[in-house]
Amino acid sequence: MKYNYFETLESLSLCAYNAVRTACSEQAAISGSTPSDIRKDFGTKLLELEGYLFKEFIPPLKREGIAKYAHSLSRLTDSACEHISLTLACGGFRKRGEEERICIELAKMIHENTALLRSLKKPDNIPDIKVFRELSHKGFEAHNASVSRSECGVSAKSSQLLLSASKLRSELSLCFDVLLETIFNNI
């Protein structure tokens, strides 16, 4: 089957989405997967994608863009795994914050828009950038509100979790930017 990399890329975006969803759930261990299990699964699929990219005839710039996006998903997954590890270090159970709820929505948008790479033919077939940016800004505001609320008597672990959620949201924005770059370079 030609162009197997689209299917594998969509599978990678699903892995990243599931990692973020697990990281931002109220029970970090809800999926039963450890951060190392998540990374191993992602790494196997990433190697598969790289194999397809070099087996199939793909123009070098297109190959580079797809690889760049896959590695952006990898950094996103790493950030989600770090957040899972921090949550588990805090006991694994906690109330999910607004920023984390938004991170799940952002990850879902990234996953859903990854499928657009398979069918790029029209410039109007692109992700809704405005909605993503507005949601990301709401995450930033939620982060600031959480920091303001917790300035009085915040524990070191709570502070680490706030920073970790902020880093995750930042990785989601970077990943979305790389997705957009890949889409715009291939229209």
C-alpha positions as CSV (number, residue, x, y, z in Angstrom):
1,M,0.0,0.0,0.0
2,K,1.4,3.3,-1.0
3,Y,1.6,6.3,1.4
4,N,1.5,4.2,4.6
5,Y,3.0,7.1,6.4
6,F,-0.3,8.9,6.6
7,E,-1.9,6.1,8.6
8,T,1.2,5.8,10.8
9,L,1.2,9.6,11.4
10,E,-2.4,9.5,12.4
11,S,-1.6,6.7,14.7
12,L,1.2,8.8,16.3
13,S,-1.2,11.7,16.8
14,L,-3.7,9.3,18.5
15,C,-0.9,8.1,20.8
16,A,0.0,11.7,21.6
17,Y,-3.7,12.5,22.3
18,N,-4.1,9.5,24.5
19,A,-0.9,10.5,26.4
20,V,-2.3,14.0,27.0
21,R,-5.7,12.7,28.0
22,T,-4.1,10.3,30.5
23,A,-1.8,13.0,31.8
24,C,-4.6,15.4,32.4
25,S,-7.2,13.0,33.8
26,E,-8.2,13.1,37.4
27,Q,-6.5,9.7,37.8
28,A,-3.1,9.7,36.0
29,A,-3.0,5.9,36.2
30,I,-6.5,5.4,34.8
31,S,-5.2,3.9,31.5
32,G,-3.0,1.3,33.2
33,S,-0.1,2.4,30.9
34,T,3.1,3.7,32.5
35,P,5.0,6.6,30.9
36,S,7.6,4.1,29.7
37,D,4.8,2.0,28.0
38,I,3.5,5.1,26.3
39,R,7.0,6.1,25.1
40,K,7.8,2.6,23.9
41,D,4.5,2.4,21.9
42,F,5.2,5.8,20.4
43,G,8.8,5.0,19.6
44,T,7.8,1.9,17.8
45,K,5.4,3.8,15.6
46,L,7.8,6.6,15.0
47,L,10.4,4.1,13.7
48,E,7.7,2.6,11.5
49,L,6.9,6.0,10.1
50,E,10.6,6.8,9.4
51,G,10.9,3.5,7.6
52,Y,7.9,4.4,5.3
53,L,9.3,7.9,4.7
54,F,12.5,6.4,3.2
55,K,10.9,3.4,1.4
56,E,8.4,5.4,-0.5
57,F,9.1,8.0,-3.2
58,I,8.4,11.3,-1.4
59,P,9.9,14.6,-2.3
60,P,12.6,15.6,0.3
61,L,10.9,18.7,1.5
62,K,7.6,16.8,2.1
63,R,9.5,14.0,3.9
64,E,11.3,16.6,6.1
65,G,8.0,18.3,7.0
66,I,6.3,15.0,7.9
67,A,9.3,13.9,10.0
68,K,9.4,17.3,11.7
69,Y,5.7,17.0,12.6
70,A,6.2,13.4,13.9
71,H,9.1,14.6,16.2
72,S,6.9,17.4,17.4
73,L,4.3,14.8,18.4
74,S,7.1,13.0,20.1
75,R,8.1,16.0,22.2
76,L,4.4,16.5,23.1
77,T,4.2,12.8,24.2
78,D,7.4,13.3,26.3
79,S,5.8,16.3,28.0
80,A,2.6,14.3,28.7
81,C,4.7,11.5,30.2
82,E,6.5,13.9,32.4
83,H,3.2,15.3,33.6
84,I,2.0,11.7,34.3
85,S,5.1,11.0,36.3
86,L,4.7,14.1,38.4
87,T,1.1,13.3,39.1
88,L,2.0,9.8,40.1
89,A,4.7,11.2,42.4
90,C,1.9,13.3,44.1
91,G,-0.2,10.2,44.7
92,G,-1.9,9.8,41.3
93,F,-5.3,11.3,42.3
94,R,-6.1,15.0,42.2
95,K,-8.7,17.4,40.9
96,R,-8.1,18.2,37.3
97,G,-7.6,21.9,36.6
98,E,-9.1,24.0,33.9
99,E,-5.8,24.2,32.1
100,E,-5.6,20.5,31.9
101,R,-9.1,20.2,30.6
102,I,-8.1,22.7,27.9
103,C,-4.9,20.7,27.1
104,I,-7.1,17.6,26.4
105,E,-9.3,19.7,24.0
106,L,-6.1,21.1,22.2
107,A,-4.7,17.6,21.9
108,K,-8.0,16.4,20.4
109,M,-7.9,19.2,17.8
110,I,-4.4,18.3,16.8
111,H,-5.3,14.6,16.4
112,E,-8.4,15.4,14.4
113,N,-6.5,17.8,12.1
114,T,-3.7,15.4,11.5
115,A,-6.1,13.5,9.1
116,L,-6.1,16.6,6.9
117,L,-2.5,15.8,5.8
118,R,-3.9,12.8,3.9
119,S,-6.3,14.9,1.8
120,L,-4.5,18.2,1.1
121,K,-5.8,19.5,-2.1
122,K,-7.6,22.7,-1.3
123,P,-6.4,25.7,0.7
124,D,-9.8,25.9,2.5
125,N,-9.2,22.4,4.0
126,I,-7.1,23.6,6.9
127,P,-7.5,23.5,10.7
128,D,-9.4,26.3,12.5
129,I,-6.5,28.3,13.7
130,K,-8.6,30.9,15.5
131,V,-10.4,28.4,17.6
132,F,-7.1,26.7,18.6
133,R,-5.5,30.0,19.5
134,E,-8.5,31.1,21.5
135,L,-8.6,27.8,23.4
136,S,-4.8,28.0,24.0
137,H,-5.2,31.6,25.4
138,K,-8.0,30.3,27.7
139,G,-5.5,27.7,28.9
140,F,-3.0,30.5,29.6
141,E,-5.6,32.5,31.5
142,A,-6.5,29.4,33.5
143,H,-2.8,28.8,34.3
144,N,-2.5,32.4,35.6
145,A,-5.6,32.0,37.7
146,S,-4.3,28.8,39.2
147,V,-1.0,30.4,40.0
148,S,-2.8,33.4,41.7
149,R,-5.0,31.1,43.7
150,S,-2.1,28.9,44.9
151,E,0.4,31.7,45.7
152,C,-0.7,31.4,49.4
153,G,0.8,28.2,50.8
154,V,1.5,26.2,47.6
155,S,3.5,23.0,48.0
156,A,6.5,22.3,45.9
157,K,4.7,19.4,44.2
158,S,1.7,21.5,43.4
159,S,4.0,24.1,41.9
160,Q,5.7,21.5,39.8
161,L,2.3,20.3,38.5
162,L,1.3,23.8,37.6
163,L,4.5,24.3,35.7
164,S,4.2,20.9,34.0
165,A,0.7,21.6,32.8
166,S,1.9,24.9,31.4
167,K,4.8,23.2,29.6
168,L,2.3,20.6,28.2
169,R,0.1,23.4,26.9
170,S,3.1,25.1,25.4
171,E,4.1,21.9,23.6
172,L,0.6,21.5,22.3
173,S,0.9,25.0,20.7
174,L,4.2,24.2,19.2
175,C,3.0,20.9,17.8
176,F,0.0,22.7,16.3
177,D,2.3,25.3,14.7
178,V,4.4,22.5,13.1
179,L,1.2,20.8,11.9
180,L,0.2,24.1,10.2
181,E,3.6,24.5,8.7
182,T,3.4,21.0,7.3
183,I,0.0,21.6,5.9
184,F,0.8,24.9,4.3
185,N,4.0,23.6,2.7
186,N,2.1,20.7,1.1
187,I,-1.0,22.5,-0.3
